[in-house]
Amino acid sequence: MTPQELRAFCLSFEAAEEDFPFRPEISVFKVCGKLFALSSLDARPLTVNLKCDPDEAVRLRREYEGLVVPGWHMNKRHWNTVTADGDLPDRLVRELVEDSYDLVVAGLPRADRLRLDRP
């Protein structure tokens, strides 16, 4: 997956926005003000921090050792850092981004979820 593809996919979700609260080179993708993906799109290898169900996070880290690791500078129980530079199938990376978005949306207040058509 290229950095441009990752950015476009993250922004394809309803109400998704890109922000740069830390440094200009670190893209933070949010929904209703809540982070669901974080990446330094210029870095090599391309990595992205994604929210994940804790049990699924452990399974992914075992199955994709070295490519899915505990989230760098994040809560290690709920976040993974995923290497998205081609060693993992793009389809899997997209699924993990979507799962992260869905987990964040599920934690939003009901009024926000209803605005997003996700009760």
MODELLER restraints for C-alpha pairs under 7 A, 6 or more apart:
rsr = mdl.restraints
at = mdl.atoms
rsr.add(forms.Gaussian(group=physical.xy_distance, feature=features.Distance(at['CA:1:A'], at['CA:84:A']), mean=5.90, stdev=0.5))
rsr.add(forms.Gaussian(group=physical.xy_distance, feature=features.Distance(at['CA:1:A'], at['CA:85:A']), mean=5.66, stdev=0.5))
rsr.add(forms.Gaussian(group=physical.xy_distance, feature=features.Distance(at['CA:1:A'], at['CA:86:A']), mean=5.76, stdev=0.5))
rsr.add(forms.Gaussian(group=physical.xy_distance, feature=features.Distance(at['CA:1:A'], at['CA:90:A']), mean=5.74, stdev=0.5))
rsr.add(forms.Gaussian(group=physical.xy_distance, feature=features.Distance(at['CA:2:A'], at['CA:85:A']), mean=6.95, stdev=0.5))
rsr.add(forms.Gaussian(group=physical.xy_distance, feature=features.Distance(at['CA:3:A'], at['CA:41:A']), mean=5.27, stdev=0.5))
rsr.add(forms.Gaussian(group=physical.xy_distance, feature=features.Distance(at['CA:10:A'], at['CA:29:A']), mean=6.71, stdev=0.5))
rsr.add(forms.Gaussian(group=physical.xy_distance, feature=features.Distance(at['CA:11:A'], at['CA:17:A']), mean=6.22, stdev=0.5))
rsr.add(forms.Gaussian(group=physical.xy_distance, feature=features.Distance(at['CA:14:A'], at['CA:116:A']), mean=6.81, stdev=0.5))
rsr.add(forms.Gaussian(group=physical.xy_distance, feature=features.Distance(at['CA:15:A'], at['CA:31:A']), mean=5.62, stdev=0.5))
rsr.add(forms.Gaussian(group=physical.xy_distance, feature=features.Distance(at['CA:15:A'], at['CA:32:A']), mean=6.75, stdev=0.5))
rsr.add(forms.Gaussian(group=physical.xy_distance, feature=features.Distance(at['CA:16:A'], at['CA:29:A']), mean=6.58, stdev=0.5))
rsr.add(forms.Gaussian(group=physical.xy_distance, feature=features.Distance(at['CA:16:A'], at['CA:30:A']), mean=5.52, stdev=0.5))
rsr.add(forms.Gaussian(group=physical.xy_distance, feature=features.Distance(at['CA:16:A'], at['CA:31:A']), mean=4.72, stdev=0.5))
rsr.add(forms.Gaussian(group=physical.xy_distance, feature=features.Distance(at['CA:17:A'], at['CA:29:A']), mean=5.56, stdev=0.5))
rsr.add(forms.Gaussian(group=physical.xy_distance, feature=features.Distance(at['CA:17:A'], at['CA:30:A']), mean=5.30, stdev=0.5))
rsr.add(forms.Gaussian(group=physical.xy_distance, feature=features.Distance(at['CA:17:A'], at['CA:31:A']), mean=6.42, stdev=0.5))
rsr.add(forms.Gaussian(group=physical.xy_distance, feature=features.Distance(at['CA:18:A'], at['CA:27:A']), mean=6.28, stdev=0.5))
rsr.add(forms.Gaussian(group=physical.xy_distance, feature=features.Distance(at['CA:18:A'], at['CA:28:A']), mean=5.55, stdev=0.5))
rsr.add(forms.Gaussian(group=physical.xy_distance, feature=features.Distance(at['CA:18:A'], at['CA:29:A']), mean=4.58, stdev=0.5))
rsr.add(forms.Gaussian(group=physical.xy_distance, feature=features.Distance(at['CA:18:A'], at['CA:30:A']), mean=6.43, stdev=0.5))
rsr.add(forms.Gaussian(group=physical.xy_distance, feature=features.Distance(at['CA:19:A'], at['CA:27:A']), mean=6.01, stdev=0.5))
rsr.add(forms.Gaussian(group=physical.xy_distance, feature=features.Distance(at['CA:19:A'], at['CA:28:A']), mean=5.07, stdev=0.5))
rsr.add(forms.Gaussian(group=physical.xy_distance, feature=features.Distance(at['CA:19:A'], at['CA:29:A']), mean=6.32, stdev=0.5))
rsr.add(forms.Gaussian(group=physical.xy_distance, feature=features.Distance(at['CA:20:A'], at['CA:26:A']), mean=6.02, stdev=0.5))
rsr.add(forms.Gaussian(group=physical.xy_distance, feature=features.Distance(at['CA:20:A'], at['CA:27:A']), mean=5.48, stdev=0.5))
rsr.add(forms.Gaussian(group=physical.xy_distance, feature=features.Distance(at['CA:20:A'], at['CA:28:A']), mean=5.93, stdev=0.5))
rsr.add(forms.Gaussian(group=physical.xy_distance, feature=features.Distance(at['CA:25:A'], at['CA:40:A']), mean=5.82, stdev=0.5))
rsr.add(forms.Gaussian(group=physical.xy_distance, feature=features.Distance(at['CA:26:A'], at['CA:39:A']), mean=5.72, stdev=0.5))
rsr.add(forms.Gaussian(group=physical.xy_distance, feature=features.Distance(at['CA:26:A'], at['CA:40:A']), mean=4.45, stdev=0.5))
rsr.add(forms.Gaussian(group=physical.xy_distance, feature=features.Distance(at['CA:26:A'], at['CA:41:A']), mean=6.95, stdev=0.5))
rsr.add(forms.Gaussian(group=physical.xy_distance, feature=features.Distance(at['CA:27:A'], at['CA:38:A']), mean=5.73, stdev=0.5))
rsr.add(forms.Gaussian(group=physical.xy_distance, feature=features.Distance(at['CA:27:A'], at['CA:39:A']), mean=5.32, stdev=0.5))
rsr.add(forms.Gaussian(group=physical.xy_distance, feature=features.Distance(at['CA:27:A'], at['CA:40:A']), mean=6.01, stdev=0.5))
rsr.add(forms.Gaussian(group=physical.xy_distance, feature=features.Distance(at['CA:27:A'], at['CA:41:A']), mean=6.96, stdev=0.5))
rsr.add(forms.Gaussian(group=physical.xy_distance, feature=features.Distance(at['CA:28:A'], at['CA:35:A']), mean=6.68, stdev=0.5))
rsr.add(forms.Gaussian(group=physical.xy_distance, feature=features.Distance(at['CA:28:A'], at['CA:37:A']), mean=6.04, stdev=0.5))
rsr.add(forms.Gaussian(group=physical.xy_distance, feature=features.Distance(at['CA:28:A'], at['CA:38:A']), mean=4.53, stdev=0.5))
rsr.add(forms.Gaussian(group=physical.xy_distance, feature=features.Distance(at['CA:28:A'], at['CA:39:A']), mean=6.64, stdev=0.5))
rsr.add(forms.Gaussian(group=physical.xy_distance, feature=features.Distance(at['CA:29:A'], at['CA:35:A']), mean=5.82, stdev=0.5))
rsr.add(forms.Gaussian(group=physical.xy_distance, feature=features.Distance(at['CA:29:A'], at['CA:36:A']), mean=5.92, stdev=0.5))
rsr.add(forms.Gaussian(group=physical.xy_distance, feature=features.Distance(at['CA:29:A'], at['CA:37:A']), mean=5.08, stdev=0.5))
rsr.add(forms.Gaussian(group=physical.xy_distance, feature=features.Distance(at['CA:29:A'], at['CA:38:A']), mean=6.11, stdev=0.5))
rsr.add(forms.Gaussian(group=physical.xy_distance, feature=features.Distance(at['CA:30:A'], at['CA:36:A']), mean=5.56, stdev=0.5))
rsr.add(forms.Gaussian(group=physical.xy_distance, feature=features.Distance(at['CA:34:A'], at['CA:104:A']), mean=6.94, stdev=0.5))
rsr.add(forms.Gaussian(group=physical.xy_distance, feature=features.Distance(at['CA:36:A'], at['CA:50:A']), mean=6.13, stdev=0.5))
rsr.add(forms.Gaussian(group=physical.xy_distance, feature=features.Distance(at['CA:36:A'], at['CA:51:A']), mean=6.25, stdev=0.5))
rsr.add(forms.Gaussian(group=physical.xy_distance, feature=features.Distance(at['CA:36:A'], at['CA:100:A']), mean=5.59, stdev=0.5))
rsr.add(forms.Gaussian(group=physical.xy_distance, feature=features.Distance(at['CA:36:A'], at['CA:101:A']), mean=5.33, stdev=0.5))
rsr.add(forms.Gaussian(group=physical.xy_distance, feature=features.Distance(at['CA:36:A'], at['CA:104:A']), mean=6.20, stdev=0.5))
rsr.add(forms.Gaussian(group=physical.xy_distance, feature=features.Distance(at['CA:37:A'], at['CA:48:A']), mean=6.46, stdev=0.5))
rsr.add(forms.Gaussian(group=physical.xy_distance, feature=features.Distance(at['CA:37:A'], at['CA:49:A']), mean=5.50, stdev=0.5))
rsr.add(forms.Gaussian(group=physical.xy_distance, feature=features.Distance(at['CA:37:A'], at['CA:50:A']), mean=5.06, stdev=0.5))
rsr.add(forms.Gaussian(group=physical.xy_distance, feature=features.Distance(at['CA:38:A'], at['CA:48:A']), mean=5.53, stdev=0.5))
rsr.add(forms.Gaussian(group=physical.xy_distance, feature=features.Distance(at['CA:38:A'], at['CA:49:A']), mean=5.07, stdev=0.5))
rsr.add(forms.Gaussian(group=physical.xy_distance, feature=features.Distance(at['CA:39:A'], at['CA:47:A']), mean=6.11, stdev=0.5))
rsr.add(forms.Gaussian(group=physical.xy_distance, feature=features.Distance(at['CA:39:A'], at['CA:48:A']), mean=4.56, stdev=0.5))
rsr.add(forms.Gaussian(group=physical.xy_distance, feature=features.Distance(at['CA:39:A'], at['CA:49:A']), mean=6.40, stdev=0.5))
rsr.add(forms.Gaussian(group=physical.xy_distance, feature=features.Distance(at['CA:45:A'], at['CA:83:A']), mean=6.80, stdev=0.5))
rsr.add(forms.Gaussian(group=physical.xy_distance, feature=features.Distance(at['CA:45:A'], at['CA:85:A']), mean=5.83, stdev=0.5))
rsr.add(forms.Gaussian(group=physical.xy_distance, feature=features.Distance(at['CA:46:A'], at['CA:83:A']), mean=5.92, stdev=0.5))
rsr.add(forms.Gaussian(group=physical.xy_distance, feature=features.Distance(at['CA:46:A'], at['CA:84:A']), mean=5.44, stdev=0.5))
rsr.add(forms.Gaussian(group=physical.xy_distance, feature=features.Distance(at['CA:46:A'], at['CA:85:A']), mean=5.17, stdev=0.5))
rsr.add(forms.Gaussian(group=physical.xy_distance, feature=features.Distance(at['CA:47:A'], at['CA:81:A']), mean=6.39, stdev=0.5))
rsr.add(forms.Gaussian(group=physical.xy_distance, feature=features.Distance(at['CA:47:A'], at['CA:82:A']), mean=5.37, stdev=0.5))
rsr.add(forms.Gaussian(group=physical.xy_distance, feature=features.Distance(at['CA:47:A'], at['CA:83:A']), mean=4.34, stdev=0.5))
rsr.add(forms.Gaussian(group=physical.xy_distance, feature=features.Distance(at['CA:47:A'], at['CA:84:A']), mean=5.42, stdev=0.5))
rsr.add(forms.Gaussian(group=physical.xy_distance, feature=features.Distance(at['CA:48:A'], at['CA:81:A']), mean=5.54, stdev=0.5))
rsr.add(forms.Gaussian(group=physical.xy_distance, feature=features.Distance(at['CA:48:A'], at['CA:82:A']), mean=5.31, stdev=0.5))
rsr.add(forms.Gaussian(group=physical.xy_distance, feature=features.Distance(at['CA:48:A'], at['CA:83:A']), mean=6.63, stdev=0.5))
rsr.add(forms.Gaussian(group=physical.xy_distance, feature=features.Distance(at['CA:49:A'], at['CA:71:A']), mean=5.94, stdev=0.5))
rsr.add(forms.Gaussian(group=physical.xy_distance, feature=features.Distance(at['CA:49:A'], at['CA:79:A']), mean=6.55, stdev=0.5))
rsr.add(forms.Gaussian(group=physical.xy_distance, feature=features.Distance(at['CA:49:A'], at['CA:80:A']), mean=5.58, stdev=0.5))
rsr.add(forms.Gaussian(group=physical.xy_distance, feature=features.Distance(at['CA:49:A'], at['CA:81:A']), mean=4.33, stdev=0.5))
rsr.add(forms.Gaussian(group=physical.xy_distance, feature=features.Distance(at['CA:49:A'], at['CA:82:A']), mean=6.24, stdev=0.5))
rsr.add(forms.Gaussian(group=physical.xy_distance, feature=features.Distance(at['CA:50:A'], at['CA:79:A']), mean=5.49, stdev=0.5))
rsr.add(forms.Gaussian(group=physical.xy_distance, feature=features.Distance(at['CA:50:A'], at['CA:80:A']), mean=5.44, stdev=0.5))
rsr.add(forms.Gaussian(group=physical.xy_distance, feature=features.Distance(at['CA:50:A'], at['CA:81:A']), mean=6.39, stdev=0.5))
rsr.add(forms.Gaussian(group=physical.xy_distance, feature=features.Distance(at['CA:50:A'], at['CA:97:A']), mean=6.43, stdev=0.5))
rsr.add(forms.Gaussian(group=physical.xy_distance, feature=features.Distance(at['CA:50:A'], at['CA:100:A']), mean=5.60, stdev=0.5))
rsr.add(forms.Gaussian(group=physical.xy_distance, feature=features.Distance(at['CA:51:A'], at['CA:78:A']), mean=5.67, stdev=0.5))
rsr.add(forms.Gaussian(group=physical.xy_distance, feature=features.Distance(at['CA:51:A'], at['CA:79:A']), mean=4.40, stdev=0.5))
rsr.add(forms.Gaussian(group=physical.xy_distance, feature=features.Distance(at['CA:51:A'], at['CA:80:A']), mean=6.47, stdev=0.5))
rsr.add(forms.Gaussian(group=physical.xy_distance, feature=features.Distance(at['CA:51:A'], at['CA:100:A']), mean=4.63, stdev=0.5))
rsr.add(forms.Gaussian(group=physical.xy_distance, feature=features.Distance(at['CA:52:A'], at['CA:78:A']), mean=5.32, stdev=0.5))
rsr.add(forms.Gaussian(group=physical.xy_distance, feature=features.Distance(at['CA:52:A'], at['CA:79:A']), mean=5.51, stdev=0.5))
rsr.add(forms.Gaussian(group=physical.xy_distance, feature=features.Distance(at['CA:52:A'], at['CA:80:A']), mean=6.77, stdev=0.5))
rsr.add(forms.Gaussian(group=physical.xy_distance, feature=features.Distance(at['CA:52:A'], at['CA:100:A']), mean=5.88, stdev=0.5))
rsr.add(forms.Gaussian(group=physical.xy_distance, feature=features.Distance(at['CA:53:A'], at['CA:78:A']), mean=6.14, stdev=0.5))
rsr.add(forms.Gaussian(group=physical.xy_distance, feature=features.Distance(at['CA:54:A'], at['CA:77:A']), mean=5.51, stdev=0.5))
rsr.add(forms.Gaussian(group=physical.xy_distance, feature=features.Distance(at['CA:54:A'], at['CA:78:A']), mean=5.32, stdev=0.5))
rsr.add(forms.Gaussian(group=physical.xy_distance, feature=features.Distance(at['CA:57:A'], at['CA:80:A']), mean=6.63, stdev=0.5))
rsr.add(forms.Gaussian(group=physical.xy_distance, feature=features.Distance(at['CA:60:A'], at['CA:68:A']), mean=6.40, stdev=0.5))
rsr.add(forms.Gaussian(group=physical.xy_distance, feature=features.Distance(at['CA:61:A'], at['CA:68:A']), mean=4.99, stdev=0.5))
rsr.add(forms.Gaussian(group=physical.xy_distance, feature=features.Distance(at['CA:61:A'], at['CA:69:A']), mean=5.55, stdev=0.5))
rsr.add(forms.Gaussian(group=physical.xy_distance, feature=features.Distance(at['CA:67:A'], at['CA:82:A']), mean=5.84, stdev=0.5))
rsr.add(forms.Gaussian(group=physical.xy_distance, feature=features.Distance(at['CA:67:A'], at['CA:83:A']), mean=5.08, stdev=0.5))
rsr.add(forms.Gaussian(group=physical.xy_distance, feature=features.Distance(at['CA:68:A'], at['CA:80:A']), mean=6.28, stdev=0.5))
rsr.add(forms.Gaussian(group=physical.xy_distance, feature=features.Distance(at['CA:68:A'], at['CA:81:A']), mean=5.72, stdev=0.5))
rsr.add(forms.Gaussian(group=physical.xy_distance, feature=features.Distance(at['CA:68:A'], at['CA:82:A']), mean=4.60, stdev=0.5))
rsr.add(forms.Gaussian(group=physical.xy_distance, feature=features.Distance(at['CA:68:A'], at['CA:83:A']), mean=6.45, stdev=0.5))
rsr.add(forms.Gaussian(group=physical.xy_distance, feature=features.Distance(at['CA:69:A'], at['CA:80:A']), mean=5.52, stdev=0.5))
rsr.add(forms.Gaussian(group=physical.xy_distance, feature=features.Distance(at['CA:69:A'], at['CA:81:A']), mean=5.29, stdev=0.5))
rsr.add(forms.Gaussian(group=physical.xy_distance, feature=features.Distance(at['CA:69:A'], at['CA:82:A']), mean=6.64, stdev=0.5))
rsr.add(forms.Gaussian(group=physical.xy_distance, feature=features.Distance(at['CA:70:A'], at['CA:76:A']), mean=4.98, stdev=0.5))
rsr.add(forms.Gaussian(group=physical.xy_distance, feature=features.Distance(at['CA:70:A'], at['CA:79:A']), mean=6.32, stdev=0.5))
rsr.add(forms.Gaussian(group=physical.xy_distance, feature=features.Distance(at['CA:70:A'], at['CA:80:A']), mean=4.60, stdev=0.5))
rsr.add(forms.Gaussian(group=physical.xy_distance, feature=features.Distance(at['CA:70:A'], at['CA:81:A']), mean=5.90, stdev=0.5))
rsr.add(forms.Gaussian(group=physical.xy_distance, feature=features.Distance(at['CA:71:A'], at['CA:79:A']), mean=4.72, stdev=0.5))
rsr.add(forms.Gaussian(group=physical.xy_distance, feature=features.Distance(at['CA:71:A'], at['CA:80:A']), mean=3.97, stdev=0.5))
rsr.add(forms.Gaussian(group=physical.xy_distance, feature=features.Distance(at['CA:71:A'], at['CA:81:A']), mean=4.50, stdev=0.5))
rsr.add(forms.Gaussian(group=physical.xy_distance, feature=features.Distance(at['CA:72:A'], at['CA:81:A']), mean=6.19, stdev=0.5))
rsr.add(forms.Gaussian(group=physical.xy_distance, feature=features.Distance(at['CA:84:A'], at['CA:93:A']), mean=6.50, stdev=0.5))
rsr.add(forms.Gaussian(group=physical.xy_distance, feature=features.Distance(at['CA:105:A'], at['CA:113:A']), mean=6.50, stdev=0.5))
rsr.add(forms.Gaussian(group=physical.xy_distance, feature=features.Distance(at['CA:110:A'], at['CA:119:A']), mean=6.87, stdev=0.5))
rsr.add(forms.Gaussian(group=physical.xy_distance, feature=features.Distance(at['CA:113:A'], at['CA:119:A']), mean=5.45, stdev=0.5))
